[in-house]
Amino acid sequence: MSVSEDLKILLLKEKMTITELAKLASEKSGKKYTVYGISQKLARNSMRYDELKFLAGVLGYNIKFEKQINE
């Protein structure tokens, strides 16, 4: 699964649009987030890890890495 797919799934789970996400992200960061900018990064699959981490946090999620246990 790609970063873009992961963020889209979170948006669906939260019943939130990219427009709403952009508005909340702008409010939380003080930096301008646009629908176009987020949409283009999702379409191109070019979102950086720090951007995903921030946007996931805006949606109320943390990113967690877990080591696999090989049996």
CHARMM internal coordinates of N, CA and C (Angstrom, degrees):
IC EDIT
DIST 1 N 1 CA 1.4469
DIST 1 CA 1 C 1.5274
ANGL 1 N 1 CA 1 C 108.36
DIST 1 C 2 N 1.3134
ANGL 1 CA 1 C 2 N 115.93
DIHE 1 N 1 CA 1 C 2 N 142.66
DIST 2 N 2 CA 1.4636
ANGL 1 C 2 N 2 CA 120.30
DIHE 1 CA 1 C 2 N 2 CA -178.64
DIST 2 CA 2 C 1.5279
ANGL 2 N 2 CA 2 C 110.71
DIHE 1 C 2 N 2 CA 2 C -92.54
DIST 2 C 3 N 1.3005
ANGL 2 CA 2 C 3 N 114.88
DIHE 2 N 2 CA 2 C 3 N 166.40
DIST 3 N 3 CA 1.4586
ANGL 2 C 3 N 3 CA 121.62
DIHE 2 CA 2 C 3 N 3 CA 176.92
DIST 3 CA 3 C 1.5312
ANGL 3 N 3 CA 3 C 109.78
DIHE 2 C 3 N 3 CA 3 C -58.22
DIST 3 C 4 N 1.3146
ANGL 3 CA 3 C 4 N 116.16
DIHE 3 N 3 CA 3 C 4 N -42.65
DIST 4 N 4 CA 1.4602
ANGL 3 C 4 N 4 CA 120.90
DIHE 3 CA 3 C 4 N 4 CA -179.84
DIST 4 CA 4 C 1.5167
ANGL 4 N 4 CA 4 C 111.45
DIHE 3 C 4 N 4 CA 4 C -61.07
DIST 4 C 5 N 1.3173
ANGL 4 CA 4 C 5 N 116.23
DIHE 4 N 4 CA 4 C 5 N -44.50
DIST 5 N 5 CA 1.4666
ANGL 4 C 5 N 5 CA 120.11
DIHE 4 CA 4 C 5 N 5 CA 178.45
DIST 5 CA 5 C 1.5212
ANGL 5 N 5 CA 5 C 111.05
DIHE 4 C 5 N 5 CA 5 C -62.88
DIST 5 C 6 N 1.3242
ANGL 5 CA 5 C 6 N 116.24
DIHE 5 N 5 CA 5 C 6 N -41.07
DIST 6 N 6 CA 1.4657
ANGL 5 C 6 N 6 CA 120.26
DIHE 5 CA 5 C 6 N 6 CA 179.29
DIST 6 CA 6 C 1.5252
ANGL 6 N 6 CA 6 C 111.24
DIHE 5 C 6 N 6 CA 6 C -60.42
DIST 6 C 7 N 1.3325
ANGL 6 CA 6 C 7 N 116.86
DIHE 6 N 6 CA 6 C 7 N -45.60
DIST 7 N 7 CA 1.4601
ANGL 6 C 7 N 7 CA 120.15
DIHE 6 CA 6 C 7 N 7 CA -179.09
DIST 7 CA 7 C 1.5305
ANGL 7 N 7 CA 7 C 110.73
DIHE 6 C 7 N 7 CA 7 C -66.99
DIST 7 C 8 N 1.3193
ANGL 7 CA 7 C 8 N 117.03
DIHE 7 N 7 CA 7 C 8 N -38.97
DIST 8 N 8 CA 1.4678
ANGL 7 C 8 N 8 CA 120.42
DIHE 7 CA 7 C 8 N 8 CA 178.08
DIST 8 CA 8 C 1.5242
ANGL 8 N 8 CA 8 C 110.76
DIHE 7 C 8 N 8 CA 8 C -62.58
DIST 8 C 9 N 1.3234
ANGL 8 CA 8 C 9 N 117.13
DIHE 8 N 8 CA 8 C 9 N -38.95
DIST 9 N 9 CA 1.4707
ANGL 8 C 9 N 9 CA 121.34
DIHE 8 CA 8 C 9 N 9 CA 177.87
DIST 9 CA 9 C 1.5251
ANGL 9 N 9 CA 9 C 110.15
DIHE 8 C 9 N 9 CA 9 C -63.88
DIST 9 C 10 N 1.3384
ANGL 9 CA 9 C 10 N 116.72
DIHE 9 N 9 CA 9 C 10 N -43.08
DIST 10 N 10 CA 1.4653
ANGL 9 C 10 N 10 CA 119.82
DIHE 9 CA 9 C 10 N 10 CA 178.30
DIST 10 CA 10 C 1.5264
ANGL 10 N 10 CA 10 C 111.08
DIHE 9 C 10 N 10 CA 10 C -62.26
DIST 10 C 11 N 1.3201
ANGL 10 CA 10 C 11 N 116.67
DIHE 10 N 10 CA 10 C 11 N -40.56
DIST 11 N 11 CA 1.4594
ANGL 10 C 11 N 11 CA 119.92
DIHE 10 CA 10 C 11 N 11 CA 177.52
DIST 11 CA 11 C 1.5285
ANGL 11 N 11 CA 11 C 111.05
DIHE 10 C 11 N 11 CA 11 C -61.30
DIST 11 C 12 N 1.3304
ANGL 11 CA 11 C 12 N 116.18
DIHE 11 N 11 CA 11 C 12 N -42.54
DIST 12 N 12 CA 1.4680
ANGL 11 C 12 N 12 CA 119.99
DIHE 11 CA 11 C 12 N 12 CA 178.19
DIST 12 CA 12 C 1.5234
ANGL 12 N 12 CA 12 C 111.13
DIHE 11 C 12 N 12 CA 12 C -63.82
DIST 12 C 13 N 1.3256
ANGL 12 CA 12 C 13 N 116.65
DIHE 12 N 12 CA 12 C 13 N -44.16
DIST 13 N 13 CA 1.4677
ANGL 12 C 13 N 13 CA 120.42
DIHE 12 CA 12 C 13 N 13 CA -179.84
DIST 13 CA 13 C 1.5207
ANGL 13 N 13 CA 13 C 111.62
DIHE 12 C 13 N 13 CA 13 C -60.18
DIST 13 C 14 N 1.3205
ANGL 13 CA 13 C 14 N 116.40
DIHE 13 N 13 CA 13 C 14 N -36.09
DIST 14 N 14 CA 1.4574
ANGL 13 C 14 N 14 CA 121.12
DIHE 13 CA 13 C 14 N 14 CA -178.21
DIST 14 CA 14 C 1.5271
ANGL 14 N 14 CA 14 C 112.77
DIHE 13 C 14 N 14 CA 14 C -90.97
DIST 14 C 15 N 1.3382
ANGL 14 CA 14 C 15 N 115.58
DIHE 14 N 14 CA 14 C 15 N 1.29
DIST 15 N 15 CA 1.4761
ANGL 14 C 15 N 15 CA 121.41
DIHE 14 CA 14 C 15 N 15 CA -179.09
DIST 15 CA 15 C 1.5309
ANGL 15 N 15 CA 15 C 110.17
DIHE 14 C 15 N 15 CA 15 C 52.05
DIST 15 C 16 N 1.3346
ANGL 15 CA 15 C 16 N 114.34
DIHE 15 N 15 CA 15 C 16 N 48.96
DIST 16 N 16 CA 1.4536
ANGL 15 C 16 N 16 CA 121.00
DIHE 15 CA 15 C 16 N 16 CA -176.43
DIST 16 CA 16 C 1.5222
ANGL 16 N 16 CA 16 C 109.91
DIHE 15 C 16 N 16 CA 16 C -123.89
DIST 16 C 17 N 1.3120
ANGL 16 CA 16 C 17 N 116.28
DIHE 16 N 16 CA 16 C 17 N 145.65
DIST 17 N 17 CA 1.4595
ANGL 16 C 17 N 17 CA 121.57
DIHE 16 CA 16 C 17 N 17 CA 177.18
DIST 17 CA 17 C 1.5225
ANGL 17 N 17 CA 17 C 109.86
DIHE 16 C 17 N 17 CA 17 C -93.31
DIST 17 C 18 N 1.3203
ANGL 17 CA 17 C 18 N 114.94
DIHE 17 N 17 CA 17 C 18 N 165.72
DIST 18 N 18 CA 1.4648
ANGL 17 C 18 N 18 CA 119.90
DIHE 17 CA 17 C 18 N 18 CA 176.08
DIST 18 CA 18 C 1.5300
ANGL 18 N 18 CA 18 C 109.40
DIHE 17 C 18 N 18 CA 18 C -64.13
DIST 18 C 19 N 1.3157
ANGL 18 CA 18 C 19 N 116.77
DIHE 18 N 18 CA 18 C 19 N -32.86
DIST 19 N 19 CA 1.4700
ANGL 18 C 19 N 19 CA 120.87
DIHE 18 CA 18 C 19 N 19 CA 177.47
DIST 19 CA 19 C 1.5220
ANGL 19 N 19 CA 19 C 110.58
DIHE 18 C 19 N 19 CA 19 C -60.91
DIST 19 C 20 N 1.3178
ANGL 19 CA 19 C 20 N 116.18
DIHE 19 N 19 CA 19 C 20 N -46.18
DIST 20 N 20 CA 1.4654
ANGL 19 C 20 N 20 CA 120.42
DIHE 19 CA 19 C 20 N 20 CA 179.05
DIST 20 CA 20 C 1.5236
ANGL 20 N 20 CA 20 C 111.03
DIHE 19 C 20 N 20 CA 20 C -66.08
DIST 20 C 21 N 1.3264
ANGL 20 CA 20 C 21 N 116.72
DIHE 20 N 20 CA 20 C 21 N -40.18
DIST 21 N 21 CA 1.4614
ANGL 20 C 21 N 21 CA 121.19
DIHE 20 CA 20 C 21 N 21 CA 178.28
DIST 21 CA 21 C 1.5245
ANGL 21 N 21 CA 21 C 110.42
DIHE 20 C 21 N 21 CA 21 C -62.19
DIST 21 C 22 N 1.3240
ANGL 21 CA 21 C 22 N 117.28
DIHE 21 N 21 CA 21 C 22 N -44.79
DIST 22 N 22 CA 1.4670
ANGL 21 C 22 N 22 CA 121.02
DIHE 21 CA 21 C 22 N 22 CA 179.98
DIST 22 CA 22 C 1.5257
ANGL 22 N 22 CA 22 C 110.70
DIHE 21 C 22 N 22 CA 22 C -61.10
DIST 22 C 23 N 1.3133
ANGL 22 CA 22 C 23 N 116.65
DIHE 22 N 22 CA 22 C 23 N -41.37
DIST 23 N 23 CA 1.4661
ANGL 22 C 23 N 23 CA 120.57
DIHE 22 CA 22 C 23 N 23 CA -180.00
DIST 23 CA 23 C 1.5263
ANGL 23 N 23 CA 23 C 110.79
DIHE 22 C 23 N 23 CA 23 C -64.87
DIST 23 C 24 N 1.3344
ANGL 23 CA 23 C 24 N 117.05
DIHE 23 N 23 CA 23 C 24 N -47.81
DIST 24 N 24 CA 1.4699
ANGL 23 C 24 N 24 CA 120.65
DIHE 23 CA 23 C 24 N 24 CA 179.37
DIST 24 CA 24 C 1.5252
ANGL 24 N 24 CA 24 C 111.64
DIHE 23 C 24 N 24 CA 24 C -63.43
DIST 24 C 25 N 1.3313
ANGL 24 CA 24 C 25 N 116.60
DIHE 24 N 24 CA 24 C 25 N -42.16
DIST 25 N 25 CA 1.4664
ANGL 24 C 25 N 25 CA 120.60
DIHE 24 CA 24 C 25 N 25 CA -179.85
DIST 25 CA 25 C 1.5282
ANGL 25 N 25 CA 25 C 110.34
DIHE 24 C 25 N 25 CA 25 C -62.76
DIST 25 C 26 N 1.3227
ANGL 25 CA 25 C 26 N 116.94
DIHE 25 N 25 CA 25 C 26 N -40.34
DIST 26 N 26 CA 1.4690
ANGL 25 C 26 N 26 CA 120.89
DIHE 25 CA 25 C 26 N 26 CA 178.36
DIST 26 CA 26 C 1.5190
ANGL 26 N 26 CA 26 C 110.65
DIHE 25 C 26 N 26 CA 26 C -64.19
DIST 26 C 27 N 1.3295
ANGL 26 CA 26 C 27 N 116.56
DIHE 26 N 26 CA 26 C 27 N -42.55
DIST 27 N 27 CA 1.4619
ANGL 26 C 27 N 27 CA 120.59
DIHE 26 CA 26 C 27 N 27 CA 179.69
DIST 27 CA 27 C 1.5232
ANGL 27 N 27 CA 27 C 111.83
DIHE 26 C 27 N 27 CA 27 C -64.51
DIST 27 C 28 N 1.3501
ANGL 27 CA 27 C 28 N 116.43
DIHE 27 N 27 CA 27 C 28 N -42.25
DIST 28 N 28 CA 1.4685
ANGL 27 C 28 N 28 CA 120.05
DIHE 27 CA 27 C 28 N 28 CA -176.98
DIST 28 CA 28 C 1.5164
ANGL 28 N 28 CA 28 C 112.71
DIHE 27 C 28 N 28 CA 28 C -73.00
DIST 28 C 29 N 1.3277
ANGL 28 CA 28 C 29 N 117.17
DIHE 28 N 28 CA 28 C 29 N -33.46
DIST 29 N 29 CA 1.4612
ANGL 28 C 29 N 29 CA 119.46
DIHE 28 CA 28 C 29 N 29 CA -173.90
DIST 29 CA 29 C 1.5245
ANGL 29 N 29 CA 29 C 113.60
DIHE 28 C 29 N 29 CA 29 C -97.06
DIST 29 C 30 N 1.3328
ANGL 29 CA 29 C 30 N 116.52
DIHE 29 N 29 CA 29 C 30 N -22.91
DIST 30 N 30 CA 1.4527
ANGL 29 C 30 N 30 CA 119.08
DIHE 29 CA 29 C 30 N 30 CA -173.31
DIST 30 CA 30 C 1.5155
ANGL 30 N 30 CA 30 C 111.74
DIHE 29 C 30 N 30 CA 30 C 77.46
DIST 30 C 31 N 1.3115
ANGL 30 CA 30 C 31 N 116.38
DIHE 30 N 30 CA 30 C 31 N 4.19
DIST 31 N 31 CA 1.4547
ANGL 30 C 31 N 31 CA 124.02
DIHE 30 CA 30 C 31 N 31 CA -179.63
DIST 31 CA 31 C 1.5274
ANGL 31 N 31 CA 31 C 107.54
DIHE 30 C 31 N 31 CA 31 C -110.83
DIST 31 C 32 N 1.3199
ANGL 31 CA 31 C 32 N 117.88
DIHE 31 N 31 CA 31 C 32 N 149.56
DIST 32 N 32 CA 1.4591
ANGL 31 C 32 N 32 CA 121.40
DIHE 31 CA 31 C 32 N 32 CA -176.50
DIST 32 CA 32 C 1.5295
ANGL 32 N 32 CA 32 C 111.13
DIHE 31 C 32 N 32 CA 32 C -79.30
DIST 32 C 33 N 1.3147
ANGL 32 CA 32 C 33 N 116.06
DIHE 32 N 32 CA 32 C 33 N 116.16
DIST 33 N 33 CA 1.4620
ANGL 32 C 33 N 33 CA 122.56
DIHE 32 CA 32 C 33 N 33 CA 171.38
DIST 33 CA 33 C 1.5158
ANGL 33 N 33 CA 33 C 106.80
DIHE 32 C 33 N 33 CA 33 C -108.53
DIST 33 C 34 N 1.3296
ANGL 33 CA 33 C 34 N 116.48
DIHE 33 N 33 CA 33 C 34 N 131.03
DIST 34 N 34 CA 1.4582
ANGL 33 C 34 N 34 CA 120.05
DIHE 33 CA 33 C 34 N 34 CA -179.09
DIST 34 CA 34 C 1.5222
ANGL 34 N 34 CA 34 C 110.11
DIHE 33 C 34 N 34 CA 34 C -113.99
DIST 34 C 35 N 1.3110
ANGL 34 CA 34 C 35 N 114.63
DIHE 34 N 34 CA 34 C 35 N 154.93
DIST 35 N 35 CA 1.4588
ANGL 34 C 35 N 35 CA 120.68
DIHE 34 CA 34 C 35 N 35 CA 175.72
DIST 35 CA 35 C 1.5217
ANGL 35 N 35 CA 35 C 109.10
DIHE 34 C 35 N 35 CA 35 C -59.86
DIST 35 C 36 N 1.3186
ANGL 35 CA 35 C 36 N 115.90
DIHE 35 N 35 CA 35 C 36 N -44.21
DIST 36 N 36 CA 1.4607
ANGL 35 C 36 N 36 CA 120.65
DIHE 35 CA 35 C 36 N 36 CA -179.36
DIST 36 CA 36 C 1.5257
ANGL 36 N 36 CA 36 C 111.32
DIHE 35 C 36 N 36 CA 36 C -60.12
DIST 36 C 37 N 1.3248
ANGL 36 CA 36 C 37 N 117.10
DIHE 36 N 36 CA 36 C 37 N -46.13
DIST 37 N 37 CA 1.4601
ANGL 36 C 37 N 37 CA 120.93
DIHE 36 CA 36 C 37 N 37 CA -178.50
DIST 37 CA 37 C 1.5210
ANGL 37 N 37 CA 37 C 112.23
DIHE 36 C 37 N 37 CA 37 C -62.15
DIST 37 C 38 N 1.3269
ANGL 37 CA 37 C 38 N 116.52
DIHE 37 N 37 CA 37 C 38 N -45.75
DIST 38 N 38 CA 1.4670
ANGL 37 C 38 N 38 CA 120.10
DIHE 37 CA 37 C 38 N 38 CA 179.48
DIST 38 CA 38 C 1.5270
ANGL 38 N 38 CA 38 C 109.87
DIHE 37 C 38 N 38 CA 38 C -66.71
DIST 38 C 39 N 1.3275
ANGL 38 CA 38 C 39 N 116.89
DIHE 38 N 38 CA 38 C 39 N -44.26
DIST 39 N 39 CA 1.4699
ANGL 38 C 39 N 39 CA 121.16
DIHE 38 CA 38 C 39 N 39 CA -179.51
DIST 39 CA 39 C 1.5242
ANGL 39 N 39 CA 39 C 111.84
DIHE 38 C 39 N 39 CA 39 C -59.94
DIST 39 C 40 N 1.3317
ANGL 39 CA 39 C 40 N 116.18
DIHE 39 N 39 CA 39 C 40 N -42.60
DIST 40 N 40 CA 1.4640
ANGL 39 C 40 N 40 CA 119.78
DIHE 39 CA 39 C 40 N 40 CA -179.52
DIST 40 CA 40 C 1.5265
ANGL 40 N 40 CA 40 C 111.52
DIHE 39 C 40 N 40 CA 40 C -65.62
DIST 40 C 41 N 1.3159
ANGL 40 CA 40 C 41 N 116.98
DIHE 40 N 40 CA 40 C 41 N -39.65
DIST 41 N 41 CA 1.4616
ANGL 40 C 41 N 41 CA 119.76
DIHE 40 CA 40 C 41 N 41 CA 178.35
DIST 41 CA 41 C 1.5227
ANGL 41 N 41 CA 41 C 111.06
DIHE 40 C 41 N 41 CA 41 C -66.14
DIST 41 C 42 N 1.3320
ANGL 41 CA 41 C 42 N 116.49
DIHE 41 N 41 CA 41 C 42 N -36.84
DIST 42 N 42 CA 1.4610
ANGL 41 C 42 N 42 CA 120.15
DIHE 41 CA 41 C 42 N 42 CA 177.19
DIST 42 CA 42 C 1.5273
ANGL 42 N 42 CA 42 C 110.37
DIHE 41 C 42 N 42 CA 42 C -68.59
DIST 42 C 43 N 1.3203
ANGL 42 CA 42 C 43 N 117.24
DIHE 42 N 42 CA 42 C 43 N -43.39
DIST 43 N 43 CA 1.4658
ANGL 42 C 43 N 43 CA 121.37
DIHE 42 CA 42 C 43 N 43 CA -178.56
DIST 43 CA 43 C 1.5276
ANGL 43 N 43 CA 43 C 111.63
DIHE 42 C 43 N 43 CA 43 C -65.54
DIST 43 C 44 N 1.3176
ANGL 43 CA 43 C 44 N 116.32
DIHE 43 N 43 CA 43 C 44 N -38.29
DIST 44 N 44 CA 1.4720
ANGL 43 C 44 N 44 CA 120.98
DIHE 43 CA 43 C 44 N 44 CA -178.29
DIST 44 CA 44 C 1.5250
ANGL 44 N 44 CA 44 C 112.92
DIHE 43 C 44 N 44 CA 44 C -88.70
DIST 44 C 45 N 1.3344
ANGL 44 CA 44 C 45 N 115.33
DIHE 44 N 44 CA 44 C 45 N -6.98
DIST 45 N 45 CA 1.4605
ANGL 44 C 45 N 45 CA 120.99
DIHE 44 CA 44 C 45 N 45 CA -175.54
DIST 45 CA 45 C 1.5351
ANGL 45 N 45 CA 45 C 109.75
DIHE 44 C 45 N 45 CA 45 C 55.10
DIST 45 C 46 N 1.3364
ANGL 45 CA 45 C 46 N 115.28
DIHE 45 N 45 CA 45 C 46 N 48.43
DIST 46 N 46 CA 1.4617
ANGL 45 C 46 N 46 CA 120.16
DIHE 45 CA 45 C 46 N 46 CA -175.79
DIST 46 CA 46 C 1.5289
ANGL 46 N 46 CA 46 C 113.00
DIHE 45 C 46 N 46 CA 46 C -120.53
DIST 46 C 47 N 1.3099
ANGL 46 CA 46 C 47 N 116.65
DIHE 46 N 46 CA 46 C 47 N 22.79
DIST 47 N 47 CA 1.4597
ANGL 46 C 47 N 47 CA 119.94
DIHE 46 CA 46 C 47 N 47 CA -179.24
DIST 47 CA 47 C 1.5333
ANGL 47 N 47 CA 47 C 109.24
DIHE 46 C 47 N 47 CA 47 C -78.17
DIST 47 C 48 N 1.3312
ANGL 47 CA 47 C 48 N 115.93
DIHE 47 N 47 CA 47 C 48 N 134.67
DIST 48 N 48 CA 1.4629
ANGL 47 C 48 N 48 CA 120.86
DIHE 47 CA 47 C 48 N 48 CA 178.17
DIST 48 CA 48 C 1.5277
ANGL 48 N 48 CA 48 C 110.03
DIHE 47 C 48 N 48 CA 48 C -80.04
DIST 48 C 49 N 1.3220
ANGL 48 CA 48 C 49 N 114.77
DIHE 48 N 48 CA 48 C 49 N 160.59
DIST 49 N 49 CA 1.4593
ANGL 48 C 49 N 49 CA 120.71
DIHE 48 CA 48 C 49 N 49 CA -178.83
DIST 49 CA 49 C 1.5270
ANGL 49 N 49 CA 49 C 111.56
DIHE 48 C 49 N 49 CA 49 C -59.24
DIST 49 C 50 N 1.3314
ANGL 49 CA 49 C 50 N 117.38
DIHE 49 N 49 CA 49 C 50 N -44.34
DIST 50 N 50 CA 1.4681
ANGL 49 C 50 N 50 CA 119.34
DIHE 49 CA 49 C 50 N 50 CA -178.46
DIST 50 CA 50 C 1.5251
ANGL 50 N 50 CA 50 C 111.79
DIHE 49 C 50 N 50 CA 50 C -64.37
DIST 50 C 51 N 1.3254
ANGL 50 CA 50 C 51 N 117.22
DIHE 50 N 50 CA 50 C 51 N -33.42
DIST 51 N 51 CA 1.4682
ANGL 50 C 51 N 51 CA 120.65
DIHE 50 CA 50 C 51 N 51 CA 176.55
DIST 51 CA 51 C 1.5235
ANGL 51 N 51 CA 51 C 110.87
DIHE 50 C 51 N 51 CA 51 C -68.19
DIST 51 C 52 N 1.3217
ANGL 51 CA 51 C 52 N 116.12
DIHE 51 N 51 CA 51 C 52 N -44.74
DIST 52 N 52 CA 1.4658
ANGL 51 C 52 N 52 CA 120.47
DIHE 51 CA 51 C 52 N 52 CA 178.15
DIST 52 CA 52 C 1.5200
ANGL 52 N 52 CA 52 C 110.34
DIHE 51 C 52 N 52 CA 52 C -61.19
DIST 52 C 53 N 1.3336
ANGL 52 CA 52 C 53 N 116.62
DIHE 52 N 52 CA 52 C 53 N -44.30
DIST 53 N 53 CA 1.4563
ANGL 52 C 53 N 53 CA 121.02
DIHE 52 CA 52 C 53 N 53 CA -179.62
DIST 53 CA 53 C 1.5271
ANGL 53 N 53 CA 53 C 110.82
DIHE 52 C 53 N 53 CA 53 C -60.02
DIST 53 C 54 N 1.3347
ANGL 53 CA 53 C 54 N 117.14
DIHE 53 N 53 CA 53 C 54 N -43.96
DIST 54 N 54 CA 1.4567
ANGL 53 C 54 N 54 CA 121.04
DIHE 53 CA 53 C 54 N 54 CA 178.89
DIST 54 CA 54 C 1.5241
ANGL 54 N 54 CA 54 C 111.22
DIHE 53 C 54 N 54 CA 54 C -64.90
DIST 54 C 55 N 1.3341
ANGL 54 CA 54 C 55 N 117.29
DIHE 54 N 54 CA 54 C 55 N -48.82
DIST 55 N 55 CA 1.4585
ANGL 54 C 55 N 55 CA 120.75
DIHE 54 CA 54 C 55 N 55 CA -177.77
DIST 55 CA 55 C 1.5248
ANGL 55 N 55 CA 55 C 111.67
DIHE 54 C 55 N 55 CA 55 C -65.77
DIST 55 C 56 N 1.3241
ANGL 55 CA 55 C 56 N 117.40
DIHE 55 N 55 CA 55 C 56 N -36.47
DIST 56 N 56 CA 1.4683
ANGL 55 C 56 N 56 CA 120.19
DIHE 55 CA 55 C 56 N 56 CA 175.40
DIST 56 CA 56 C 1.5292
ANGL 56 N 56 CA 56 C 109.07
DIHE 55 C 56 N 56 CA 56 C -62.92
DIST 56 C 57 N 1.3278
ANGL 56 CA 56 C 57 N 117.11
DIHE 56 N 56 CA 56 C 57 N -40.35
DIST 57 N 57 CA 1.4616
ANGL 56 C 57 N 57 CA 121.21
DIHE 56 CA 56 C 57 N 57 CA 177.26
DIST 57 CA 57 C 1.5160
ANGL 57 N 57 CA 57 C 112.38
DIHE 56 C 57 N 57 CA 57 C -63.04
DIST 57 C 58 N 1.3208
ANGL 57 CA 57 C 58 N 116.53
DIHE 57 N 57 CA 57 C 58 N -37.82
DIST 58 N 58 CA 1.4664
ANGL 57 C 58 N 58 CA 121.00
DIHE 57 CA 57 C 58 N 58 CA 176.66
DIST 58 CA 58 C 1.5377
ANGL 58 N 58 CA 58 C 109.32
DIHE 57 C 58 N 58 CA 58 C -60.60
DIST 58 C 59 N 1.3210
ANGL 58 CA 58 C 59 N 116.14
DIHE 58 N 58 CA 58 C 59 N -36.15
DIST 59 N 59 CA 1.4652
ANGL 58 C 59 N 59 CA 121.12
DIHE 58 CA 58 C 59 N 59 CA 179.20
DIST 59 CA 59 C 1.5273
ANGL 59 N 59 CA 59 C 112.44
DIHE 58 C 59 N 59 CA 59 C -81.69
DIST 59 C 60 N 1.3428
ANGL 59 CA 59 C 60 N 116.71
DIHE 59 N 59 CA 59 C 60 N -5.28
DIST 60 N 60 CA 1.4607
ANGL 59 C 60 N 60 CA 120.70
DIHE 59 CA 59 C 60 N 60 CA 178.25
DIST 60 CA 60 C 1.5127
ANGL 60 N 60 CA 60 C 114.63
DIHE 59 C 60 N 60 CA 60 C 93.48
DIST 60 C 61 N 1.3340
ANGL 60 CA 60 C 61 N 117.30
DIHE 60 N 60 CA 60 C 61 N 20.90
DIST 61 N 61 CA 1.4596
ANGL 60 C 61 N 61 CA 121.31
DIHE 60 CA 60 C 61 N 61 CA -178.20
DIST 61 CA 61 C 1.5253
ANGL 61 N 61 CA 61 C 110.72
DIHE 60 C 61 N 61 CA 61 C -117.99
DIST 61 C 62 N 1.3125
ANGL 61 CA 61 C 62 N 115.79
DIHE 61 N 61 CA 61 C 62 N 150.66
DIST 62 N 62 CA 1.4633
ANGL 61 C 62 N 62 CA 123.57
DIHE 61 CA 61 C 62 N 62 CA 171.10
DIST 62 CA 62 C 1.5175
ANGL 62 N 62 CA 62 C 107.74
DIHE 61 C 62 N 62 CA 62 C -109.72
DIST 62 C 63 N 1.3134
ANGL 62 CA 62 C 63 N 115.75
DIHE 62 N 62 CA 62 C 63 N 149.33
DIST 63 N 63 CA 1.4642
ANGL 62 C 63 N 63 CA 120.47
DIHE 62 CA 62 C 63 N 63 CA 174.59
DIST 63 CA 63 C 1.5200
ANGL 63 N 63 CA 63 C 106.56
DIHE 62 C 63 N 63 CA 63 C -96.93
DIST 63 C 64 N 1.3028
ANGL 63 CA 63 C 64 N 115.27
DIHE 63 N 63 CA 63 C 64 N 130.35
DIST 64 N 64 CA 1.4579
ANGL 63 C 64 N 64 CA 120.07
DIHE 63 CA 63 C 64 N 64 CA -175.99
DIST 64 CA 64 C 1.5223
ANGL 64 N 64 CA 64 C 109.32
DIHE 63 C 64 N 64 CA 64 C -131.69
DIST 64 C 65 N 1.3202
ANGL 64 CA 64 C 65 N 115.90
DIHE 64 N 64 CA 64 C 65 N 132.57
DIST 65 N 65 CA 1.4580
ANGL 64 C 65 N 65 CA 121.30
DIHE 64 CA 64 C 65 N 65 CA 174.94
DIST 65 CA 65 C 1.5163
ANGL 65 N 65 CA 65 C 108.13
DIHE 64 C 65 N 65 CA 65 C -101.50
DIST 65 C 66 N 1.3075
ANGL 65 CA 65 C 66 N 116.72
DIHE 65 N 65 CA 65 C 66 N 132.49
DIST 66 N 66 CA 1.4507
ANGL 65 C 66 N 66 CA 121.76
DIHE 65 CA 65 C 66 N 66 CA 177.46
DIST 66 CA 66 C 1.5171
ANGL 66 N 66 CA 66 C 109.57
DIHE 65 C 66 N 66 CA 66 C -123.54
DIST 66 C 67 N 1.2963
ANGL 66 CA 66 C 67 N 116.11
DIHE 66 N 66 CA 66 C 67 N 135.68
DIST 67 N 67 CA 1.4545
ANGL 66 C 67 N 67 CA 120.66
DIHE 66 CA 66 C 67 N 67 CA 176.80
DIST 67 CA 67 C 1.5176
ANGL 67 N 67 CA 67 C 108.91
DIHE 66 C 67 N 67 CA 67 C -74.01
DIST 67 C 68 N 1.3146
ANGL 67 CA 67 C 68 N 114.88
DIHE 67 N 67 CA 67 C 68 N 134.62
DIST 68 N 68 CA 1.4533
ANGL 67 C 68 N 68 CA 120.10
DIHE 67 CA 67 C 68 N 68 CA 177.46
DIST 68 CA 68 C 1.5148
ANGL 68 N 68 CA 68 C 109.96
DIHE 67 C 68 N 68 CA 68 C -74.12
DIST 68 C 69 N 1.2932
ANGL 68 CA 68 C 69 N 115.50
DIHE 68 N 68 CA 68 C 69 N 141.57
DIST 69 N 69 CA 1.4609
ANGL 68 C 69 N 69 CA 120.30
DIHE 68 CA 68 C 69 N 69 CA 175.13
DIST 69 CA 69 C 1.5208
ANGL 69 N 69 CA 69 C 107.28
DIHE 68 C 69 N 69 CA 69 C -98.46
DIST 69 C 70 N 1.2999
ANGL 69 CA 69 C 70 N 114.95
DIHE 69 N 69 CA 69 C 70 N 114.03
DIST 70 N 70 CA 1.4670
ANGL 69 C 70 N 70 CA 119.97
DIHE 69 CA 69 C 70 N 70 CA 179.93
DIST 70 CA 70 C 1.5110
ANGL 70 N 70 CA 70 C 109.37
DIHE 69 C 70 N 70 CA 70 C -87.01
DIST 70 C 71 N 1.2901
ANGL 70 CA 70 C 71 N 115.11
DIHE 70 N 70 CA 70 C 71 N 124.23
DIST 71 N 71 CA 1.4665
ANGL 70 C 71 N 71 CA 119.12
DIHE 70 CA 70 C 71 N 71 CA -178.72
DIST 71 CA 71 C 1.4947
ANGL 71 N 71 CA 71 C 111.50
DIHE 70 C 71 N 71 CA 71 C -101.44
END
COOR INIT
IC SEED 1 N 1 CA 1 C
IC BUILD
